[in-house]
Amino acid sequence: MDGSVTAMTTEVIVVGGGAIGLAIADRLAERGDRVVLVDAQLPGQASWAGSGALALIMPQLASPPLRELARHSSKRWPDFAADLQERSGVGIERRNTGLLRLVYSPSTQDSVRSTGEWLTAAGVPSELLDASQIAALAPLAADPARTALYQAELWQLRPPRLLRALQAALSAHSSATVRRARVGALLQTASRVRGVRLICGEKLYADEVVIAAGAWSGELLAAVLGRPLPVRPVKGEVVCLDAADVPGGTGGPLLLGETNIYLVPRSDGRVLAGSTFDDVGFSARTTAAGLQHILRGALVMAPGLADASMTAAWAGLRPGTPDGLPYVGRIPGLDGLIIATGHFRDGLLLTPGTADIVASILHGETVGIDLCAYRPDRPVPRDSTVDAIWHSRSG
Ligand SMILES: Cc1cc2nc3c(=O)[nH]c(=O)nc-3n(C[C@H](O)[C@H](O)[C@H](O)COP(=O)(O)OP(=O)(O)OC[C@H]3O[C@@H](n4cnc5c(N)ncnc54)[C@H](O)[C@@H]3O)c2cc1C
């Protein structure tokens, strides 16, 4: 053994304190497991930066397994939110705002119409609105030359509140501990992961280690897997505007523009505008070009925002995978390890479903969904469509 050793034996160590890791730790503690959650508070955490839509924004472009996991998790959201708010005492502001896909150039008419047909076939009601209906529903996007596809059901929440609620719920369990530290490596003997080594040298031991370290998971797993897990950070920038004095700037549906820029009007008069997709490593800086791209799209959608103050801007690192699907499950032949990462641009939506699945795997129970497509040992597609996936979808 090297370095200082702390003889601390716990049942489960969860690495990563974003929405995925927190929800897993909370779920396990609820079930009576002893849990240590280790989080390094790295800049660029995706969960805090997310815009909070609890639906696939472009379901017609998602693969069937992603839609399946989204369906599975969506069904859990109402109970998950109610239970979390009750136990934590923190309101997460989950509300149904609907989604308006705006059309302002003739070339987009057809694709929005076919999105509507796709949604209808999938059992999701939507309707085409004319300019006067848009003006009544979303004055922020009013323009006499517009049409839009309106989807009345789309839930969203405020991600920082979700994190606060999960942290409070987790801390309330006497069997749970939270460590602010960075894990440097996994401890392994033969075919079993035994725990983690923190970068300060301290070792923590457990029966099971869950890796939920978002975009950073790949590097942590490289040594035990013998190859890097292909999770890549995909930076998304967000601009926050104060639109309290702008007509329609308070509340209303999530607005999606033709260039995949979206606006999220909050009930307090703040409007979030996002986002970008940048493959720039672990840099979580906002940039002039990123903000220009977002603001240009935002002002086409809502010219009334031109005078709004910009109150903040931030960036988060989405954990992207080559096929756009998360990695959830065990690695055959390697005991004591469960992976839950790669949720890309849908991790908030997929949080309750992922937490349930990990808890079931850990307790050897069957899961009501076929997990094959999410296996962490699945082959990396040769002709990776990753760039197409990343650049064709907003989020
Ligand atoms: C701009 C933007 C908009 C988005 N919008 C939406 C949306 O509307 N709806 C939706 O569902 N999803 C959305 N997402 C995606 C969603 O935010 C992510 O999929 C999700 O948050 C991933 O959660 P996570 O817990 O896996 O990762 P993260 O939230 O990134 O958390 C990973 C955690 O691991 C910790 N960590 C990493 N390495 C270590 C280590 N070695 N030791 C200890 N701790 C470590 C980090 O400190 C971090 O806290 C958006 C993302 C962005 C960036």
The ligand as an ORCA input file, in Angstrom:
! r2SCAN-3c Opt
* xyz 0 1
  C     -26.049     24.371    -21.458
  C     -26.646     23.052    -21.075
  C     -28.019     22.865    -21.170
  C     -28.586     21.644    -20.808
  N     -29.943     21.517    -20.836
  C     -30.499     20.353    -20.414
  C     -31.908     20.232    -20.359
  O     -32.647     21.177    -20.666
  N     -32.433     19.044    -19.972
  C     -31.647     17.968    -19.620
  O     -32.185     16.907    -19.288
  N     -30.298     18.072    -19.640
  C     -29.720     19.229    -20.038
  N     -28.362     19.337    -20.093
  C     -27.544     18.137    -19.857
  C     -27.408     17.826    -18.396
  O     -27.083     18.993    -17.703
  C     -26.322     16.737    -18.217
  O     -26.589     15.617    -19.029
  C     -26.298     16.253    -16.769
  O     -26.255     17.356    -15.910
  C     -25.106     15.335    -16.504
  O     -25.072     15.113    -15.108
  P     -23.875     14.372    -14.431
  O     -24.182     14.294    -12.987
  O     -23.572     13.121    -15.163
  O     -22.600     15.299    -14.700
  P     -22.189     16.683    -14.025
  O     -23.368     17.477    -13.660
  O     -21.176     17.319    -14.897
  O     -21.513     16.237    -12.668
  C     -20.287     15.550    -12.645
  C     -19.679     15.799    -11.288
  O     -18.563     14.932    -11.139
  C     -17.584     15.621    -10.396
  N     -16.298     14.973    -10.687
  C     -15.731     14.792    -11.895
  N     -14.549     14.142    -11.769
  C     -14.397     13.911    -10.456
  C     -13.382     13.281     -9.702
  N     -12.293     12.757    -10.276
  N     -13.514     13.222     -8.353
  C     -14.616     13.750     -7.739
  N     -15.616     14.361     -8.434
  C     -15.500     14.431     -9.753
  C     -17.663     17.060    -10.879
  O     -17.150     17.936     -9.893
  C     -19.167     17.218    -11.109
  O     -19.793     17.789     -9.985
  C     -27.759     20.565    -20.400
  C     -26.386     20.751    -20.282
  C     -25.822     21.992    -20.611
  C     -24.336     22.184    -20.445
*
